[in-house]
Amino acid sequence: MKRIVKFIILDILKNKIILFYTVLLSILSWSVFSLEDNNTKGLLSLLNVVLLTVPLFAIVFSTIYLYNSAEFIELLLSQPIRRSKIWSSLFLGLTLSLLLAYFIGAGIPILIYSPPDVGFMMLIVGFFVSTVFVSLAFLASIITRDKAKGIGISILLWLFFTILFDGLILFMMFQLVEYPIEKMMVVFTAFNPVDLSRILILLHLDVSVMLGYTGAVFKDFFGTKMGLFFAFIVLLLWAIVPFYISLIKFKNKDL
Amino acid sequence: MLGLARKLEVGVGKEFHSIKEALLVSSDYDTLYVLPNVYKEGNLVIKHSVFIQGIGTPVLDGEGKYEVVSIKANYVTIQGFKIQNSGYATLDDPCGIKVYDSHNVNIFNNILIDNFFGIYLQYCQKCIIRGNKIEANGTEEQQIGNGIHCWKSDSLQIIGNLVSGHRDGIYFEFVTNSIIWRNISKFNIRYGLHFMFSNNDSYISNVFKKNGAGVAVMFTHKVKMINNTFTENWGDAAYGLMLKEITDSYISGNHFYKNTVGIFMEGTSRIKVERNVLLSNGWGMRIQASCMENEVKCNNFVGNTFDISTNGSLVLNSFNGNYWDKYEGYDLDKNKIGDIPYHPLSLFSMIVEKNPPSMLLFRSFMVSLLDKSEKIIPSLTPEDFIDNAPLMHSLVL
């Protein structure tokens, strides 16, 4: 398994696209931090980058990579290796290389410029978001054999989590404006890793007071060690569950 | 009884060993010189028009039991003392220095530390409180009094004091024709300046910093607020300046920096807000729909998350000739005024005002999309909430 992972990572790192992704991230982050006059603002601008670009790239790149390595997978399957091992190594390889790219591209400037606690949070959240969307890519690509369809599904997933979900939330808030929905919202954000990540970071910045009463409810929950633990567990579930489903499907798939 | 004013010296090896003795023999217009020592004399009551000068900052200690100095005479000056540890009682409010029903009392250059109330004036006229340093380390609102507390007074001058760690830094209730000038009020638990039913007052060149809830000015008319700095009042219910039921007032040359809300207005009318700087606030201004005939002009709005928000569609105020850093218009005729009007209200700020929980979507991609589209084709924000002459460049303020 180690050898497969190593092989996949090397294969991906040789890919020019991932290099481009790293350079893009680093240009974005360095420029954001040097353009904005204070680091908190830089961090807020970078937040949008992390929550938009990183998921988009992670999910699309992984989906395409999986389709392109169909032949390689078939080749591996002809060897005496267990299917779960192959699929897991692919997942590990993709995730690790994307995490590396994120760390080099965005992580270093974040660690240099931003205050340590928020920066660290941003780094962790970025790692989680990358992993979650790789995992979703695995699910998208196992659902259908058709490459175009698969990429379509993954882009839709991205669109849903970054934009549509927030629209739904807003709609729901206006429908339920008469009710105390704050606590319910805590539960609801768990259904979207991107929102959860965004709120986790906002709560660590001093803009959190602007979130008002709802923000206070969130802070009461996510501000505690228990809440943070819960949030990370949820993000971890988001990273594992889609992959796990795809793993089961891959095991039983007639290739 | 008419005689020459005398000079009484209090201190070790002097004529008087305690201030109380000296006060007993003193009569009007005498001068008391108090030499350095720690005087624990309980409550000092001043009943004559005397001048009390501390030399080398003698200490008056209330031992946590007494009101330290009570002034019950006119034409009293107290200067150069360190007054500390007054008692704590919510019924009779013991103070560092309390002035009862007097006029022309001067309180100069004292240091007041850890008193329940610092300086307290009631039913006073023409008093001057200048150059005092008033400090306490209050933690809860009900455990500590105000730094400078003025009640039912007239023609006061509060100048160059430093107040920190009290409940309200400076508190005015039913005080008229007074001036608050060049004070610094910071780290107070509630308000830096709390101002109620106090007409015809001015406060000029003060600094209000990191107070629990900023500055509150309420139920007052004809107040002038000029060249003050309101900074870092940051918290759930903190405002740089909160105006409630204010009329005919003038706000100019103030700096609002890093407050959750720069200026909050509710039920105010006929106020002119001009030449202020609103920089890096959460909300630059929140103007409730209950405000009318206010004029907001020639201000700089820079780096605020929301420049302005309001809670209704009725607009009875004018917002012309300001500089908005979010303005994206152009200036073809080069007259330094943007050619297209500016809508300072963002859609999201409207949404948040109607539905506070939606602040949760703050900084999400969808919200920025909504805002951008609303900027181009305004549909939901009130049409007449508009700056018809937005400036292209920020004013030098």
Interface residues (C-beta under 8 A of the other chain):
Chain A: L44 L47 N48 L51 L52 T162 I163 D166 G167 I169 L170 M173 F174 V177 I181 E182 M185 T189 D195 R198 I199 L202 D206 V207 V209 M210 L211 G212 Y213 T214 G215 A216 F218
Chain B: W234 G235 D236 A238 T260 G282 W283 T305 I351 K354 N355 P356 P357 S358 M359 L360 L361 F362 R363 S364 F365 M366 V367 S368 L369
